Amino acid sequence: MPAATPTLEQVVAAVKTEIDAVNPASGTVLDSALKLESEREAIEAYQQADGTIDLWVVTSDGARELEGDAPGENYSLYRIVCRYWNVRVGDASWEKTARTQVETIRDRLNKNAAVFRISSQVQLLAPETASIAAAGFDDVEEMLAYKAAVVLEVEARRWT
């Protein structure tokens, strides 16, 4: 079966590029969770000298396969998850800063042709929107962290 257009790697790279474009405000952006074996490793590797962490990890959370109406028409709906960790030291408004950052990334991804229309292909089955799926505080290695996830589905097509 021929590869779908765009490929999953093209979509992950496009999302990472868009988050990187918000830098330096968006912090460190990784395109694979495999670079992190644990939350402890993330803290050690990406914590700044002042104790802050501002980390995005863009990964895939699977793909749904669908058949189209025409013979041989197939779709892959890639579910992309952008996980965010934020720890601020000495900033009384850090939760607001983190929430604002997540909203900025969601807004940047919404209706973004560089993400949803790779190869100038209009999505037919999935909306061209990103959502905040989860957000809130969590204890990460004895540190209070703000964690969030921005999710989106990007459509790919192939003909067999």
C-alpha positions as CSV (number, residue, x, y, z in Angstrom):
1,M,0.0,0.0,0.0
2,P,1.4,3.4,-0.9
3,A,2.4,5.8,1.9
4,A,-0.2,8.4,3.0
5,T,0.4,12.0,2.2
6,P,1.5,13.7,4.4
7,T,3.4,11.2,6.4
8,L,3.2,11.2,10.2
9,E,6.8,12.5,10.4
10,Q,6.0,15.4,8.1
11,V,3.1,16.4,10.4
12,V,5.1,16.1,13.6
13,A,7.9,18.2,12.1
14,A,5.4,20.8,10.9
15,V,3.9,21.1,14.4
16,K,7.3,21.3,16.0
17,T,8.3,24.0,13.6
18,E,5.2,26.1,14.5
19,I,5.9,25.8,18.2
20,D,9.6,26.6,17.7
21,A,8.5,29.8,15.9
22,V,7.0,31.1,19.1
23,N,10.5,30.9,20.8
24,P,12.0,31.9,23.0
25,A,8.6,32.1,24.8
26,S,7.7,28.5,24.0
27,G,10.9,27.0,25.6
28,T,12.5,23.8,24.5
29,V,10.6,21.8,21.9
30,L,11.3,18.1,21.3
31,D,9.8,16.0,18.5
32,S,10.0,12.7,20.4
33,A,9.2,11.5,23.9
34,L,11.9,8.8,23.5
35,K,14.5,11.4,24.3
36,L,13.1,11.3,27.9
37,E,13.2,8.1,29.9
38,S,11.4,9.7,32.9
39,E,10.2,12.9,34.3
40,R,13.3,13.0,36.5
41,E,15.5,12.9,33.3
42,A,13.5,15.7,31.8
43,I,14.1,17.8,34.9
44,E,17.8,17.1,34.9
45,A,18.2,17.7,31.1
46,Y,15.9,20.7,30.6
47,Q,15.9,22.6,33.9
48,Q,17.4,26.0,33.5
49,A,20.1,27.4,35.9
50,D,17.4,29.3,37.7
51,G,15.3,26.2,38.3
52,T,12.6,26.8,35.6
53,I,11.4,24.3,33.1
54,D,9.6,25.2,29.9
55,L,9.3,22.1,27.8
56,W,7.1,20.9,24.9
57,V,7.2,17.3,23.6
58,V,5.4,16.7,20.2
59,T,4.4,13.1,19.7
60,S,1.8,11.0,17.9
61,D,-0.9,9.3,20.0
62,G,-1.9,6.9,17.2
63,A,-3.8,7.1,13.9
64,R,-7.3,6.1,12.9
65,E,-7.7,4.5,9.5
66,L,-10.8,5.2,7.4
67,E,-12.0,4.3,4.0
68,G,-13.3,7.1,1.7
69,D,-16.3,7.1,-0.5
70,A,-14.3,6.4,-3.7
71,P,-12.9,3.0,-4.5
72,G,-9.3,2.8,-3.2
73,E,-9.6,6.0,-1.2
74,N,-8.1,5.7,2.3
75,Y,-7.5,8.2,5.1
76,S,-5.2,8.2,8.1
77,L,-6.2,10.6,10.9
78,Y,-3.0,11.3,12.9
79,R,-3.6,12.3,16.5
80,I,-0.8,14.7,17.5
81,V,-0.3,15.5,21.2
82,C,1.8,18.4,22.3
83,R,2.6,17.9,26.0
84,Y,3.8,20.9,28.0
85,W,5.6,21.1,31.3
86,N,6.2,24.4,33.1
87,V,7.9,25.1,36.4
88,R,8.7,28.7,37.4
89,V,10.8,29.7,40.3
90,G,10.3,33.1,42.0
91,D,7.4,34.1,39.7
92,A,4.1,34.6,41.6
93,S,2.1,34.6,38.3
94,W,3.7,31.6,36.7
95,E,0.5,29.7,36.4
96,K,-1.0,32.5,34.3
97,T,2.2,32.6,32.3
98,A,2.0,28.9,31.6
99,R,-1.7,29.0,30.7
100,T,-1.1,31.9,28.4
101,Q,1.7,30.0,26.7
102,V,-0.6,26.9,26.1
103,E,-3.3,29.2,24.7
104,T,-0.7,30.9,22.4
105,I,0.4,27.5,21.0
106,R,-3.2,26.3,20.5
107,D,-4.1,29.6,18.7
108,R,-0.9,29.3,16.5
109,L,-1.9,25.7,15.5
110,N,-5.6,26.4,14.8
111,K,-6.4,26.7,11.1
112,N,-2.7,26.8,10.4
113,A,-2.2,25.7,6.7
114,A,1.5,24.7,7.4
115,V,0.1,22.0,9.7
116,F,-3.3,21.1,8.4
117,R,-2.8,21.6,4.6
118,I,0.6,20.0,3.9
119,S,0.9,19.5,0.1
120,S,-2.1,21.9,-0.2
121,Q,-4.5,19.2,0.8
122,V,-7.7,20.4,2.4
123,Q,-8.9,18.2,5.3
124,L,-12.3,16.6,4.6
125,L,-12.9,14.5,7.6
126,A,-11.3,16.3,10.6
127,P,-11.5,19.9,11.7
128,E,-8.5,22.1,11.3
129,T,-8.4,22.9,15.0
130,A,-6.3,22.2,18.1
131,S,-7.8,21.7,21.6
132,I,-6.4,21.9,25.1
133,A,-7.1,18.4,26.3
134,A,-5.7,18.6,29.8
135,A,-4.2,21.3,31.9
136,G,-3.4,21.7,35.6
137,F,-0.9,21.1,38.4
138,D,1.0,17.9,39.0
139,D,3.8,16.9,41.3
140,V,6.9,16.2,39.3
141,E,9.8,14.9,41.3
142,E,8.8,16.9,44.4
143,M,8.2,20.1,42.3
144,L,4.9,21.6,41.5
145,A,4.6,21.7,37.7
146,Y,1.9,23.0,35.4
147,K,1.3,20.4,32.8
148,A,-0.9,20.6,29.7
149,A,-1.7,18.9,26.4
150,V,-2.7,20.4,23.1
151,V,-4.1,17.9,20.7
152,L,-5.1,17.9,17.0
153,E,-5.9,15.5,14.2
154,V,-4.3,15.9,10.9
155,E,-5.6,14.0,7.9
156,A,-3.5,12.1,5.4
157,R,-4.8,10.4,2.2
158,R,-3.6,7.5,0.0
159,W,-5.0,5.7,-2.9
160,T,-4.7,1.9,-3.4
